[in-house]
Amino acid sequence: MFGRLTFPQLLFASILGIAGGIYIFQPIFQQHSRDQKELKEKLKVAEESEEKKS
């Protein structure tokens, strides 16, 4: 069985790979989330000021 992996080994390697990817890219996901919140708040403020002008 040299070179072959059993199902539990494949499952473990897959879970480990996904978890590692999430761990590595977590700061990027958090920054994107913060940017989206800031953008939404700025848009809300802009809409409120447009309503006041009308």
Secondary structure, 3 states (H helix, E strand, C coil): CCCCCCHHHHHHHHHHHHHHHHHHHHHHHHHHHHHHHHHHHHHHHHHHHHHHHC
